[in-house]
């Protein structure tokens, strides 16, 4: 074989080798690109999962804080409502006690007892109201007896003492407070 043919053959082989090298390099780049894309996609998916997990945890923590704040607010509301309720009862009791010391109180007792006296034989009064006993007996026909010390009002009792109608201020206040 001549030198020219040998040079031509060497050049063809060299071109073929270069072409294969380029294809291999291109294939390697494509494979690397696919692997890189898959790795990026996998990393993106893992990042999205972590972000979703963190988002759920943040929402859960926020809900816990909201729930705790709501519970605390409710407790404060109930406490202040109870405080106001107790204060209102104290104020009403003070006003009732003051009313029981006025002259109109005797008229109040007589009118209420007259309105409720049917089926009762006895009216029970607090010790300081026994001063009205004679007047009450005269207007109502009921026997007045001294009872325990209560805020004011009266208790009606049947002859057999089985039926009792409690019209004391404490009882009225309790009914009002419910």
Buried (B, 14 or more C-beta within 10 A) or exposed (E): EEEEEEEEEEEEEEEEEEEEEEEEEEEEEEEEEEEEEEEEEEEEEEEEEEEEEEEEEEEEEEEEEEEEEEEEEEEEEEEEEEEEEEEEBEEBBEEBEEBBEEEEBBEBBBEBBBEBBEEBBBBBBBEEBBEBBEBBBEBBEBBBEEBEEBBBBBBBBEEEEEEEBBBBBBBBBEEEEE
